[in-house]
């Protein structure tokens, strides 16, 4: 390479995507390789941890090799290796971490452990991003395993504002899709069925509606859908209307609480990231209501909403530049509350 750039290899394996990417500061993606596992898990209606771990073990090395090849770099061109160390499924995390440790040790590179949700939080800054968008902001992080509202005051300074008390929003979509007899993953399946449906056909509950309440709860919504379907076994209301109404209940709560969080901390900027951030209806509603409230909204591109190595590489690069280093002593954390990032930037280091 002609000029020495700040480059990181990012490795992600916290759930059911085996991913690796090479990213250059401030956020240019040189490669971003993702191997999904939908075909492995769809027959079970959700991710089976043991099967996910085995798939990660089979694919992590080829995915890393492909990321380096597509980026046109060698290990000697890199400054660090970034890897998701939590939270997530422990088998998958350990598989990715083992691969990252071996690569870093062999190349003589520092290793940086990354919080999975910090990767999602930074994903809007990758590639073109949104010009002029920067800290501070409120972040809504929504995925299969997480539903969080954070006040991102600066890089590495995240104040939790609200979180789910039971199911994550992605779980609510998956369980709703199962009740409706749809496929996995549930979010895209419900969104497809909801196209052209009436979102006001069925009034599903909005949990924790109090104005000052920023936590989420989706277990009651799932129960309401089950109850509705039991009471209407022969239909009567078109399935697309039921799906649209169920989706609308989720979108309404996510939007209302996100805007309330912005008002609570006095921010006029909002990031929406994570796999559920790809939902078309959520993007449509939150943009419209945010515009009416004078709040700027930033989404990552659709390809960067789901788990990927690029977001991990960027988070690792920024932590490496801030002086963080790790090595073989790093361990995986199935549970890693995001508020701990305020107190300890590199657990087990």
PADREN-196476 format. One record per residue (C-alpha): residue in one letter; z, y negated, x negated. Coordinates in nm, 3 decimals. Layout:
[A, [Z, Y, X]]
...
END
This chain:
[X, [0.000, 0.000, 0.000]]
[X, [-0.090, -0.344, -0.132]]
[X, [0.233, -0.522, -0.042]]
[X, [0.580, -0.377, -0.009]]
[X, [0.683, -0.401, 0.353]]
[X, [1.010, -0.312, 0.522]]
[X, [0.931, 0.026, 0.674]]
[X, [1.136, 0.292, 0.847]]
[X, [1.072, 0.639, 0.977]]
[X, [1.247, 0.679, 1.313]]
[X, [1.337, 1.019, 1.458]]
[X, [1.446, 1.073, 1.821]]
[X, [1.556, 1.403, 1.979]]
[X, [1.842, 1.317, 2.215]]
[X, [1.697, 1.478, 2.528]]
[X, [1.355, 1.632, 2.594]]
[X, [1.119, 1.430, 2.376]]
[X, [1.070, 1.513, 2.009]]
[X, [0.953, 1.187, 1.859]]
[X, [0.890, 1.021, 1.525]]
[X, [0.740, 0.684, 1.434]]
[X, [0.686, 0.448, 1.145]]
[X, [0.769, 0.084, 1.213]]
[X, [0.744, -0.229, 1.001]]
[X, [0.968, -0.530, 1.046]]
[X, [0.980, -0.737, 1.258]]
[X, [0.850, -0.468, 1.497]]
[X, [0.494, -0.359, 1.420]]
[X, [0.429, 0.004, 1.513]]
[X, [0.224, 0.191, 1.253]]
[X, [0.255, 0.524, 1.433]]
[X, [0.443, 0.661, 1.733]]
[X, [0.420, 1.035, 1.796]]
[X, [0.594, 1.193, 2.096]]
[X, [0.598, 1.558, 2.194]]
[X, [0.723, 1.597, 2.552]]
[X, [0.878, 1.902, 2.713]]
[X, [0.799, 1.860, 3.083]]
[X, [0.622, 2.197, 3.096]]
[X, [0.933, 2.363, 2.949]]
[X, [1.176, 2.225, 3.208]]
[X, [0.980, 2.159, 3.527]]
[X, [1.035, 2.506, 3.671]]
[X, [1.411, 2.443, 3.653]]
[X, [1.399, 2.096, 3.807]]
[X, [1.577, 1.939, 3.510]]
[X, [1.637, 1.962, 3.137]]
[X, [1.784, 2.291, 3.014]]
[X, [1.974, 2.200, 2.692]]
[X, [1.920, 2.531, 2.512]]
[X, [1.546, 2.529, 2.579]]
[X, [1.527, 2.165, 2.474]]
[X, [1.698, 2.242, 2.142]]
[X, [1.459, 2.528, 2.068]]
[X, [1.159, 2.308, 2.144]]
[X, [1.293, 2.033, 1.916]]
[X, [1.336, 2.286, 1.634]]
[X, [0.975, 2.401, 1.673]]
[X, [0.818, 2.058, 1.686]]
[X, [1.028, 1.814, 1.482]]
[X, [0.864, 1.881, 1.146]]
[X, [0.502, 1.866, 1.276]]
[X, [0.586, 1.545, 1.467]]
[X, [0.731, 1.381, 1.153]]
[X, [0.427, 1.486, 0.950]]
[X, [0.193, 1.346, 1.215]]
[X, [0.380, 1.014, 1.223]]
[X, [0.347, 0.971, 0.847]]
[X, [-0.020, 1.069, 0.851]]
[X, [-0.110, 0.836, 1.137]]
[X, [0.074, 0.548, 0.969]]
[X, [-0.100, 0.616, 0.638]]
[X, [0.227, 0.613, 0.443]]
[X, [0.415, 0.845, 0.212]]
[X, [0.791, 0.889, 0.186]]
[X, [0.785, 0.659, -0.115]]
[X, [0.660, 0.371, 0.100]]
[X, [0.964, 0.385, 0.328]]
[X, [1.287, 0.190, 0.296]]
[X, [1.504, 0.410, 0.517]]
[X, [1.515, 0.692, 0.769]]
[X, [1.660, 0.610, 1.110]]
[X, [1.773, 0.882, 1.347]]
[X, [1.938, 0.896, 1.688]]
[X, [2.289, 1.034, 1.641]]
[X, [2.409, 0.982, 1.998]]
[X, [2.464, 0.990, 2.283]]
[X, [2.267, 1.283, 2.415]]
[X, [2.238, 1.660, 2.426]]
[X, [2.422, 1.784, 2.120]]
[X, [2.173, 2.057, 2.030]]
[X, [1.881, 1.819, 2.026]]
[X, [2.075, 1.553, 1.837]]
[X, [2.178, 1.801, 1.568]]
[X, [1.821, 1.923, 1.529]]
[X, [1.684, 1.573, 1.475]]
[X, [1.973, 1.477, 1.250]]
[X, [1.924, 1.785, 1.031]]
[X, [1.555, 1.702, 0.993]]
[X, [1.636, 1.340, 0.910]]
[X, [1.900, 1.437, 0.653]]
[X, [1.661, 1.678, 0.482]]
[X, [1.382, 1.420, 0.474]]
[X, [1.608, 1.140, 0.347]]
[X, [1.770, 1.358, 0.082]]
[X, [1.436, 1.486, -0.042]]
[X, [1.286, 1.137, -0.058]]
[X, [1.596, 0.967, -0.196]]
[X, [1.618, 0.733, 0.103]]
[X, [1.920, 0.592, 0.287]]
[X, [1.990, 0.732, 0.632]]
[X, [2.086, 0.509, 0.925]]
[X, [2.238, 0.651, 1.244]]
[X, [2.124, 0.478, 1.564]]
[X, [2.276, 0.457, 1.911]]
[X, [2.010, 0.576, 2.154]]
[X, [2.067, 0.291, 2.399]]
[X, [2.043, 0.029, 2.126]]
[X, [1.697, 0.166, 2.063]]
[X, [1.603, 0.111, 2.427]]
[X, [1.759, -0.236, 2.419]]
[X, [1.534, -0.336, 2.126]]
[X, [1.216, -0.173, 2.260]]
[X, [1.077, -0.499, 2.409]]
[X, [1.063, -0.640, 2.054]]
[X, [0.816, -0.376, 1.937]]
[X, [0.453, -0.466, 1.871]]
[X, [0.343, -0.782, 2.056]]
[X, [0.654, -0.785, 2.272]]
[X, [0.708, -1.107, 2.462]]
[X, [0.653, -1.417, 2.246]]
[X, [0.962, -1.630, 2.208]]
[X, [1.193, -1.375, 2.367]]
[X, [1.513, -1.330, 2.168]]
[X, [1.889, -1.294, 2.193]]
[X, [2.100, -1.363, 2.392]]
[X, [2.010, -1.188, 2.717]]
[X, [2.137, -0.946, 2.980]]
[X, [2.003, -0.591, 2.946]]
[X, [1.961, -0.336, 3.222]]
[X, [1.927, 0.003, 3.051]]
[X, [1.819, 0.272, 3.294]]
[X, [1.726, 0.630, 3.212]]
[X, [1.793, 0.991, 3.304]]
[X, [2.138, 0.986, 3.153]]
[X, [2.237, 0.620, 3.149]]
[X, [2.270, 0.319, 3.375]]
[X, [2.417, 0.022, 3.191]]
[X, [2.437, -0.355, 3.218]]
[X, [2.508, -0.527, 2.888]]
[X, [2.540, -0.883, 2.768]]
[X, [2.343, -0.871, 2.443]]
[X, [2.483, -1.178, 2.268]]
[X, [2.320, -1.102, 1.931]]
[X, [2.194, -0.799, 1.748]]
[X, [2.486, -0.556, 1.732]]
[X, [2.702, -0.758, 1.973]]
[X, [2.689, -0.599, 2.316]]
[X, [2.943, -0.666, 2.588]]
[X, [2.943, -0.401, 2.864]]
[X, [2.920, -0.559, 3.210]]
[X, [2.868, -0.257, 3.433]]
[X, [2.784, 0.111, 3.428]]
[X, [2.745, 0.403, 3.664]]
[X, [3.059, 0.567, 3.796]]
[X, [2.883, 0.897, 3.866]]
[X, [2.511, 0.978, 3.851]]
[X, [2.275, 0.784, 3.629]]
[X, [1.977, 0.637, 3.810]]
[X, [1.739, 0.890, 3.654]]
[X, [1.959, 1.170, 3.786]]
[X, [1.947, 1.011, 4.131]]
[X, [1.567, 1.021, 4.119]]
[X, [1.562, 1.381, 3.993]]
[X, [1.809, 1.504, 4.255]]
[X, [1.632, 1.310, 4.530]]
[X, [1.300, 1.461, 4.430]]
[X, [1.452, 1.808, 4.442]]
[X, [1.580, 1.746, 4.796]]
[X, [1.235, 1.626, 4.897]]
[X, [1.071, 1.934, 4.749]]
[X, [0.893, 1.737, 4.477]]
[X, [0.840, 1.810, 4.110]]
[X, [1.014, 1.713, 3.788]]
[X, [1.062, 1.449, 3.654]]
[X, [1.181, 1.301, 3.982]]
[X, [1.115, 0.931, 3.926]]
[X, [0.737, 0.955, 3.892]]
[X, [0.722, 1.219, 4.168]]
[X, [0.907, 0.997, 4.417]]
[X, [0.705, 0.692, 4.312]]
[X, [0.378, 0.877, 4.379]]
[X, [0.492, 0.995, 4.722]]
[X, [0.626, 0.646, 4.806]]
[X, [0.288, 0.479, 4.755]]
[X, [0.186, 0.327, 5.086]]
[X, [0.520, 0.420, 5.244]]
[X, [0.746, 0.187, 5.440]]
[X, [1.054, 0.102, 5.228]]
[X, [1.241, -0.014, 5.540]]
[X, [1.179, 0.300, 5.746]]
[X, [1.520, 0.451, 5.664]]
[X, [1.824, 0.248, 5.572]]
[X, [1.993, 0.429, 5.288]]
[X, [2.329, 0.294, 5.163]]
[X, [2.374, 0.051, 4.875]]
[X, [2.697, 0.148, 4.700]]
[X, [2.951, -0.099, 4.558]]
[X, [2.789, -0.403, 4.722]]
[X, [3.072, -0.644, 4.646]]
[X, [2.942, -0.964, 4.490]]
[X, [3.157, -0.937, 4.177]]
[X, [3.111, -0.562, 4.133]]
[X, [2.864, -0.480, 3.854]]
[X, [2.923, -0.105, 3.836]]
[X, [2.681, 0.141, 3.996]]
[X, [2.722, 0.454, 4.206]]
[X, [2.437, 0.679, 4.316]]
[X, [2.611, 0.999, 4.427]]
[X, [2.652, 0.869, 4.783]]
[X, [2.283, 0.787, 4.804]]
[X, [2.194, 1.144, 4.714]]
[X, [2.434, 1.269, 4.982]]
[X, [2.283, 1.030, 5.236]]
[X, [1.937, 1.169, 5.166]]
[X, [2.061, 1.528, 5.203]]
[X, [2.230, 1.437, 5.532]]
[X, [1.919, 1.261, 5.661]]
[X, [1.697, 1.557, 5.581]]
[X, [1.942, 1.798, 5.747]]
[X, [1.938, 1.588, 6.064]]
[X, [1.560, 1.562, 6.071]]
[X, [1.446, 1.913, 5.976]]
[X, [1.117, 1.882, 6.164]]
[X, [1.026, 1.549, 6.014]]
[X, [0.940, 1.268, 6.252]]
[X, [0.943, 1.008, 5.978]]
[X, [0.657, 1.053, 5.730]]
[X, [0.774, 1.187, 5.390]]
[X, [0.619, 0.890, 5.214]]
[X, [0.839, 0.656, 5.420]]
[X, [1.149, 0.856, 5.332]]
[X, [1.056, 0.849, 4.964]]
[X, [0.980, 0.476, 4.975]]
[X, [1.312, 0.403, 5.147]]
[X, [1.508, 0.614, 4.897]]
[X, [1.333, 0.443, 4.606]]
[X, [1.396, 0.102, 4.763]]
[X, [1.770, 0.167, 4.784]]
[X, [1.774, 0.232, 4.409]]
[X, [1.551, -0.063, 4.324]]
[X, [1.750, -0.301, 4.544]]
[X, [2.081, -0.213, 4.378]]
[X, [1.941, -0.233, 4.024]]
[X, [1.782, -0.570, 4.096]]
[X, [2.080, -0.724, 4.277]]
[X, [2.331, -0.625, 4.011]]
[X, [2.107, -0.731, 3.723]]
[X, [2.063, -1.080, 3.866]]
[X, [2.435, -1.096, 3.946]]
[X, [2.510, -1.005, 3.584]]
[X, [2.284, -1.286, 3.463]]
[X, [2.471, -1.532, 3.684]]
[X, [2.810, -1.397, 3.575]]
[X, [2.748, -1.467, 3.205]]
[X, [2.518, -1.765, 3.246]]
[X, [2.204, -1.607, 3.098]]
[X, [1.850, -1.685, 3.209]]
[X, [1.687, -1.391, 3.033]]
[X, [1.687, -1.025, 3.135]]
[X, [1.558, -0.714, 2.956]]
[X, [1.489, -0.400, 3.160]]
[X, [1.440, -0.092, 2.943]]
[X, [1.464, 0.286, 2.954]]
[X, [1.256, 0.547, 3.132]]
[X, [1.325, 0.412, 3.481]]
[X, [1.199, 0.075, 3.358]]
[X, [0.849, 0.218, 3.398]]
[X, [0.893, 0.236, 3.776]]
[X, [0.626, 0.014, 3.930]]
[X, [0.832, -0.084, 4.233]]
[X, [1.129, -0.183, 4.016]]
[X, [0.905, -0.402, 3.801]]
[X, [0.751, -0.563, 4.107]]
[X, [1.078, -0.639, 4.287]]
[X, [1.283, -0.748, 3.989]]
[X, [1.008, -0.981, 3.866]]
[X, [0.972, -1.145, 4.207]]
[X, [1.343, -1.191, 4.268]]
[X, [1.411, -1.301, 3.910]]
[X, [1.137, -1.563, 3.932]]
[X, [1.299, -1.699, 4.247]]
[X, [1.628, -1.724, 4.058]]
[X, [1.472, -1.889, 3.753]]
[X, [1.534, -1.585, 3.530]]
[X, [1.283, -1.466, 3.271]]
[X, [1.232, -1.087, 3.266]]
[X, [1.104, -0.880, 2.976]]
[X, [0.994, -0.517, 3.002]]
[X, [0.874, -0.298, 2.715]]
[X, [0.527, -0.153, 2.754]]
[X, [0.510, 0.158, 2.971]]
[X, [0.464, 0.380, 2.665]]
[X, [0.786, 0.245, 2.513]]
[X, [1.003, 0.292, 2.822]]
[X, [1.049, 0.664, 2.768]]
[X, [1.225, 0.800, 2.460]]
[X, [1.033, 0.736, 2.139]]
[X, [1.081, 0.713, 1.764]]
[X, [0.956, 0.355, 1.734]]
[X, [1.260, 0.206, 1.906]]
[X, [1.490, 0.412, 1.680]]
[X, [1.299, 0.302, 1.370]]
[X, [1.332, -0.065, 1.467]]
[X, [1.706, -0.038, 1.538]]
[X, [1.755, 0.147, 1.210]]
[X, [1.553, -0.110, 1.014]]
[X, [1.759, -0.396, 1.150]]
[X, [2.083, -0.217, 1.068]]
[X, [1.954, -0.122, 0.722]]
[X, [1.862, -0.485, 0.657]]
[X, [2.215, -0.581, 0.764]]
[X, [2.355, -0.356, 0.492]]
[X, [2.435, -0.036, 0.680]]
[X, [2.386, 0.292, 0.496]]
[X, [2.460, 0.652, 0.577]]
[X, [2.405, 0.994, 0.430]]
[X, [2.481, 1.361, 0.471]]
[X, [2.822, 1.278, 0.619]]
[X, [2.667, 1.143, 0.941]]
[X, [2.738, 1.354, 1.248]]
[X, [2.596, 1.372, 1.600]]
[X, [2.790, 1.233, 1.895]]
[X, [2.720, 1.375, 2.238]]
[X, [2.927, 1.087, 2.378]]
[X, [2.919, 0.747, 2.212]]
[X, [3.023, 0.459, 2.443]]
[X, [2.805, 0.160, 2.371]]
[X, [3.109, -0.070, 2.357]]
[X, [3.209, 0.106, 2.034]]
[X, [2.915, -0.067, 1.869]]
[X, [3.130, -0.381, 1.878]]
[X, [3.397, -0.215, 1.666]]
[X, [3.220, 0.042, 1.449]]
[X, [2.857, 0.008, 1.357]]
[X, [2.819, 0.336, 1.176]]
[X, [3.046, 0.613, 1.303]]
[X, [3.147, 0.875, 1.046]]
[X, [2.998, 0.667, 0.767]]
END
